[in-house]
Amino acid sequence: MKTTRATQTLTKLRISFAVHEHPYDPNADHKGLQAAAALGEPAERVFKTLIATVDGKPVCVVIPSNREASMKKLAAAFGGKTAQMVAPTDAERLTGYVVGGISPFGQKRALPTAVDRSALEQETIFVNGGGRGVQVSLAPDDAVTSLRASVADLLAEGKHLD
């Protein structure tokens, strides 16, 4: 099993999870969709980790890999007025992970986190495990609890990625 800061964090918290490694394509337009295809899982079960700011403060957002986040809903989920995605270099600096391997677990500094409510419709979800080509699967309730995350509707209406 590949050990990362994310898997170490989940182990320390005594969260049940499984590690799934897959080939990573650095040229994929949508890393989450590439991960879902490589794992043979529906895209709505494979969640991506996004780093944004709400009123200038960094936050972490976990949404299905085949969807886009609504900046308005994201801001509201954190009690703010405006939200925007951060640059990839800023996401790496804030989390201590490289783009394509950003996990919500074991970040350098734990950011306030929100998980899209659609996660709770799944028996198991896949989330980046802290490395390129590394996913962890776990119960959505365990993900929310271990991240001390809020659950909210974070998705842009009708925005599905191919």
C-alpha positions as CSV (number, residue, x, y, z in Angstrom):
1,M,0.0,0.0,0.0
2,K,1.3,3.4,-0.9
3,T,1.8,5.6,2.2
4,T,1.1,9.4,1.9
5,R,0.3,12.1,4.4
6,A,-3.4,11.5,3.5
7,T,-3.3,7.8,4.3
8,Q,-1.2,8.4,7.5
9,T,-3.9,10.9,8.6
10,L,-6.8,8.5,7.9
11,T,-4.9,5.7,9.8
12,K,-4.2,8.0,12.8
13,L,-7.9,8.9,12.9
14,R,-8.9,5.2,12.7
15,I,-10.9,5.8,9.5
16,S,-11.6,2.7,7.4
17,F,-10.3,3.2,3.8
18,A,-8.8,1.4,0.9
19,V,-6.0,2.6,-1.4
20,H,-6.4,2.4,-5.1
21,E,-3.5,3.1,-7.4
22,H,-4.0,3.9,-11.1
23,P,-1.9,5.2,-14.0
24,Y,-1.7,9.0,-13.9
25,D,-2.0,11.0,-17.1
26,P,-0.4,14.4,-16.6
27,N,-1.9,15.5,-20.0
28,A,-5.5,14.8,-19.1
29,D,-7.7,17.8,-19.2
30,H,-9.7,16.7,-16.2
31,K,-7.6,14.7,-13.7
32,G,-10.7,13.5,-11.8
33,L,-12.4,12.1,-14.9
34,Q,-9.1,10.4,-15.9
35,A,-8.9,8.8,-12.4
36,A,-12.5,7.6,-12.6
37,A,-11.9,6.0,-16.0
38,A,-8.7,4.4,-14.9
39,L,-10.4,3.0,-11.8
40,G,-13.5,1.9,-13.8
41,E,-15.7,3.9,-11.5
42,P,-18.6,6.2,-12.3
43,A,-17.4,9.8,-12.3
44,E,-20.0,10.8,-9.7
45,R,-18.3,8.5,-7.1
46,V,-14.8,9.9,-7.7
47,F,-14.5,13.3,-6.0
48,K,-12.0,16.0,-6.8
49,T,-10.3,18.3,-4.3
50,L,-10.4,22.0,-5.2
51,I,-8.8,24.9,-3.4
52,A,-10.5,28.2,-3.5
53,T,-10.8,31.4,-1.6
54,V,-13.9,32.8,0.0
55,D,-13.6,36.5,0.8
56,G,-9.9,36.1,0.4
57,K,-9.5,33.1,2.9
58,P,-8.4,29.7,1.5
59,V,-10.9,26.8,1.7
60,C,-11.1,23.2,0.4
61,V,-14.0,21.9,-1.6
62,V,-14.7,18.3,-2.5
63,I,-17.1,17.7,-5.4
64,P,-17.8,14.9,-8.0
65,S,-15.1,14.8,-10.7
66,N,-17.7,15.2,-13.5
67,R,-19.1,18.5,-12.1
68,E,-18.1,22.1,-11.7
69,A,-18.4,24.2,-8.5
70,S,-20.7,27.1,-8.3
71,M,-18.7,30.1,-6.9
72,K,-21.9,31.6,-5.5
73,K,-22.9,28.4,-3.7
74,L,-19.3,27.9,-2.5
75,A,-19.1,31.3,-1.0
76,A,-22.5,30.8,0.7
77,A,-21.3,27.4,2.1
78,F,-18.6,29.2,4.0
79,G,-20.7,32.2,5.0
80,G,-19.0,34.6,2.5
81,K,-19.9,36.8,-0.3
82,T,-17.3,36.0,-3.1
83,A,-15.4,32.9,-4.1
84,Q,-12.7,32.2,-6.6
85,M,-10.4,29.3,-7.5
86,V,-6.8,29.7,-6.5
87,A,-3.9,29.3,-8.9
88,P,-2.3,25.8,-9.1
89,T,0.9,27.1,-7.5
90,D,-1.0,28.6,-4.6
91,A,-3.0,25.3,-4.1
92,E,0.3,23.4,-3.9
93,R,1.7,25.9,-1.4
94,L,-1.4,25.9,0.8
95,T,-1.8,22.1,0.9
96,G,1.7,20.8,0.6
97,Y,0.6,18.5,-2.3
98,V,1.2,18.7,-6.0
99,V,-1.6,19.4,-8.5
100,G,-3.1,16.1,-9.5
101,G,-2.3,14.7,-6.1
102,I,-4.1,17.2,-3.8
103,S,-6.0,15.4,-1.1
104,P,-8.4,17.0,1.5
105,F,-6.7,14.7,4.1
106,G,-3.3,15.5,5.6
107,Q,-2.9,19.0,4.2
108,K,0.0,21.1,5.4
109,R,-2.5,23.3,7.1
110,A,-6.1,22.0,7.5
111,L,-8.3,24.3,5.5
112,P,-12.1,24.8,6.2
113,T,-13.7,22.2,4.0
114,A,-17.0,21.6,2.4
115,V,-18.1,18.3,0.7
116,D,-20.9,18.4,-1.9
117,R,-24.1,16.8,-0.5
118,S,-24.2,14.3,-3.4
119,A,-21.4,12.4,-1.6
120,L,-23.9,11.2,0.9
121,E,-25.9,9.5,-1.8
122,Q,-23.0,7.1,-2.4
123,E,-22.1,4.1,-0.3
124,T,-18.4,4.7,-1.0
125,I,-16.6,7.6,-2.5
126,F,-13.1,7.9,-4.0
127,V,-11.0,10.9,-3.1
128,N,-7.4,11.8,-3.9
129,G,-5.1,9.9,-1.5
130,G,-2.3,12.4,-1.5
131,G,-0.4,11.5,-4.7
132,R,-0.7,11.4,-8.4
133,G,-2.4,8.1,-9.3
134,V,-3.5,7.4,-5.7
135,Q,-7.1,7.4,-4.6
136,V,-8.6,6.3,-1.3
137,S,-12.1,4.9,-1.0
138,L,-14.1,5.4,2.1
139,A,-17.7,6.0,3.4
140,P,-18.8,9.5,2.8
141,D,-19.8,10.0,6.4
142,D,-16.3,9.1,7.4
143,A,-14.8,11.6,5.0
144,V,-17.1,14.4,6.3
145,T,-16.3,13.5,9.9
146,S,-12.6,13.2,9.5
147,L,-12.4,16.5,7.6
148,R,-14.7,18.3,10.0
149,A,-16.4,19.4,6.8
150,S,-19.7,21.0,6.2
151,V,-22.0,19.4,3.7
152,A,-23.7,21.7,1.1
153,D,-24.9,21.9,-2.4
154,L,-21.8,23.2,-4.2
155,L,-22.5,22.3,-7.8
156,A,-23.1,24.6,-10.7
157,E,-26.4,23.9,-12.3
158,G,-26.2,21.9,-15.5
159,K,-22.4,22.0,-15.7
160,H,-21.3,18.4,-16.4
161,L,-17.8,17.7,-17.7
162,D,-17.2,15.1,-20.4
